Amino acid sequence: MTTEPRGHAELLAAVIETIVPADSSPSALETGGLDFLRSVLDGDRPGWQDRVERVLVTVGGRAPGFAGLDPAARLAVLDALADDGDYRWFARLVQRGYLADPGNLGNRDAASWRDLGWRPEPAGGWPDLDAVFELDRHAFITPDQLGEHYDAIVIGSGAGGGVAAAALAEAGRRVLVVERGEMPDRAHLWQDHLRNARTPVGLDDRTAPRADEPRTLELGSRILTLAATDGRWGNNAMTIGGGTRVYGAQAWRFSREDFRMASTYGVPEGSTLSDWPIDYTDLEPYYSRAEWEVGVSGDATGNSADGPRSRDYPMPPLPTTTAAQVLAAGAGRLGLRTSPVPLLISSTPWLGRPACAQCAQCIGFACPIEAKNGSHNTMLARAVATGRASILTSARAERLVADGTGRIVAVALVGDMGGAIWRTRVSAAEIVVAAGAVETARLLLNSPTSREPHGVGNNHDQVGRHLQGHVYAGATGIFEDPINDLVGPGPAIATNDFRHHNPGIVGGGMLANEFVTTPVLDHAYLDGAGLLPLHGTQMKDALRRLSPRMHRVVGPIQEMTTTTSRVRLDPHVVDRFGIPVVRFSGTVHPEDVKAAAFMTGRASEWLAASGATRVIGAPPRGADAGPSSGQHQAGTARMGEDPSRSVTDPMGRVWGHDNVRVADGSLHVTNGGVNPVLTIFANAMRVMDDMAVT
């Protein structure tokens, strides 16, 4: 706000001070609340000005002399607005600015963090490191440095794209990696608590697309336009390394049943549940390779879902936490088998990178010491080390280009350089698509040829169908005594006892304790559970009391696949480059809703058995939530033996195209009841082993 909304400076200050008043700690006004709002309304969200104005007009209309009232009278005025949606939104915005990192200007001198006893750094301070990994930027090129031809083009730099780049470059190919995002430094992706994919504030997270990159959602007869801040947009991190740059890094293997869901359970009505064309035995050597070549810490003892292993994890699990000890006792009372959570995070120095410092902010953030093992600091680094890989950022593949016979011979690229849109076409002998299940499907669909008028690989209308993500189940528990010790990354104990063979349930899932939360997330979770007063000193008191005593147990469930849960191209909406945007349609299967309710019940029981005095189960999915398309997206180019029911063959080769492969979660026939990233790494290694020698 260059000026306060329409002359309401005094009123605005008084409202902020009443929402978060001073008590034993400063008020939001005293810690920079006005500066925070100015930065948001002048910068990120000028469109919020009118909404703030409506709040002030409402308050001023009810109490013209609001600023002159005593604190109790002010609070009574705001209490009367408890059902006003605009006011509730504004109160949360002020509070989350107060709880955020000091860089957001509303938490001067980290006053709220001191009040809550929270700090981002490890208990013993940051380790003394001589050097921190940096990806060699000599491999990064600009559009004017593009060659006319490469041996291979890899589209996407996440788990699958990184594996593809390394395998092809190490096999002697000259490789171009195309990444839609950029390569910001770690500080840009580590410090901001509000522009983070895990933070529900409505600001653009730093690995998300621009605000002018919509998608649409078909809900019955309605077509909704979604901004990237809408959870239904289906965002995956867009940066070098993709989601692996900022993920939580849970590194589970799929179980034997996960590859044989139809054989194990049959096919529920309305589902297209199918078996994979490979099984656990086929993927096991690649699971082992991924665990060792990328770097996983863990202990398979107690994991009741793993199949046979050829070797153990390369690193022991991270040290346990207070919460894990409490939950272990509860699991013992219930007879649950538990294990440490396997993580793509180093517990000991690994491949030239340090051990985790166990700081208090991990998921959604880049690791400040590069102890989190992702594509950018493992596979892409290997590709770059060959001298045969070039990386083009801030660019996207617009379409695959065919010659007169229908063979794919090039990729049309587009990007924005200094505000000027550029376009070019680069030819390649081989192409790997690894842009994430949503964007991979979009690219194939937007690449019609004379032989395939509806998109590459889509003569049987399979591209974009069978979209899966993960419906999450879980519960929040409140304990009598503090349980959170701020020892990161957080997930330290899990049970896999409910992955399969649950009475009356198709599939199931894993349950683990949650990541260490930031104060902003504490506020969001407690507020969402209905445990926080709306404002005032009561809100601050409740946050102080509950934050250290709140703990969550959560996990993904195995989803059923359907033909109606899908990605298409919107026929009417294009992005700023003129490319049709994604249109989502469909929803999750009724079995998914049933399984989520079952798993929420098991999470609630575990927390109660562990001593939680109050347990709040996760609410069911909303009717307008659309298909499951979030961070674990999969299935839109699934592999199979039958071209009429799949998009690729078992080796990721798009049917009819011997030089085009898919190497991301799009290949997944089903997506497991666990985080799928280790399976993406492993399956990409399997696909690329075949591609690199052909």
SULPE-V634431 format. One record per run of one state. SS is the DSSP state (a for helix, b for strand, c for the rest). FROM is the first residue (numbers start at 1). LEN is the number of residues. If there is no record, write none. Layout:
[[SS & FROM & LEN] [SS & FROM & LEN]]
//
This chain:
[[c & 1 & 4] [a & 5 & 3] [c & 8 & 1] [a & 9 & 11] [c & 20 & 13] [a & 33 & 12] [c & 45 & 1] [a & 46 & 17] [c & 63 & 3] [a & 66 & 3] [c & 69 & 2] [a & 71 & 9] [c & 80 & 5] [a & 85 & 15] [c & 100 & 2] [a & 102 & 3] [c & 105 & 3] [a & 108 & 9] [c & 117 & 20] [a & 137 & 3] [b & 140 & 2] [c & 142 & 1] [a & 143 & 3] [c & 146 & 3] [b & 149 & 7] [c & 156 & 3] [a & 159 & 12] [c & 171 & 4] [b & 175 & 4] [c & 179 & 3] [b & 182 & 1] [c & 183 & 3] [a & 186 & 5] [c & 191 & 24] [b & 215 & 5] [c & 220 & 2] [b & 222 & 5] [c & 227 & 4] [a & 231 & 3] [c & 234 & 5] [b & 239 & 1] [c & 240 & 2] [a & 242 & 4] [c & 246 & 4] [b & 250 & 1] [c & 251 & 6] [a & 257 & 3] [c & 260 & 1] [a & 261 & 5] [c & 266 & 14] [a & 280 & 16] [c & 296 & 1] [b & 297 & 1] [c & 298 & 17] [b & 315 & 1] [c & 316 & 6] [a & 322 & 13] [c & 335 & 4] [b & 339 & 1] [c & 340 & 3] [b & 343 & 1] [c & 344 & 1] [b & 345 & 1] [c & 346 & 4] [b & 350 & 1] [c & 351 & 2] [b & 353 & 1] [c & 354 & 18] [b & 372 & 1] [c & 373 & 6] [a & 379 & 7] [c & 386 & 3] [b & 389 & 4] [c & 393 & 2] [b & 395 & 8] [c & 403 & 5] [b & 408 & 10] [c & 418 & 2] [b & 420 & 14] [c & 434 & 3] [a & 437 & 9] [c & 446 & 22] [b & 468 & 1] [c & 469 & 3] [b & 472 & 8] [c & 480 & 14] [b & 494 & 2] [c & 496 & 13] [b & 509 & 1] [c & 510 & 1] [b & 511 & 3] [c & 514 & 5] [a & 519 & 10] [c & 529 & 7] [a & 536 & 12] [c & 548 & 2] [b & 550 & 8] [c & 558 & 8] [b & 566 & 9] [c & 575 & 5] [b & 580 & 6] [c & 586 & 4] [a & 590 & 20] [c & 610 & 2] [b & 612 & 6] [c & 618 & 16] [b & 634 & 1] [c & 635 & 4] [b & 639 & 1] [c & 640 & 8] [b & 648 & 1] [c & 649 & 4] [b & 653 & 2] [c & 655 & 5] [b & 660 & 3] [c & 663 & 2] [a & 665 & 3] [c & 668 & 9] [a & 677 & 16] [c & 693 & 2]]
//
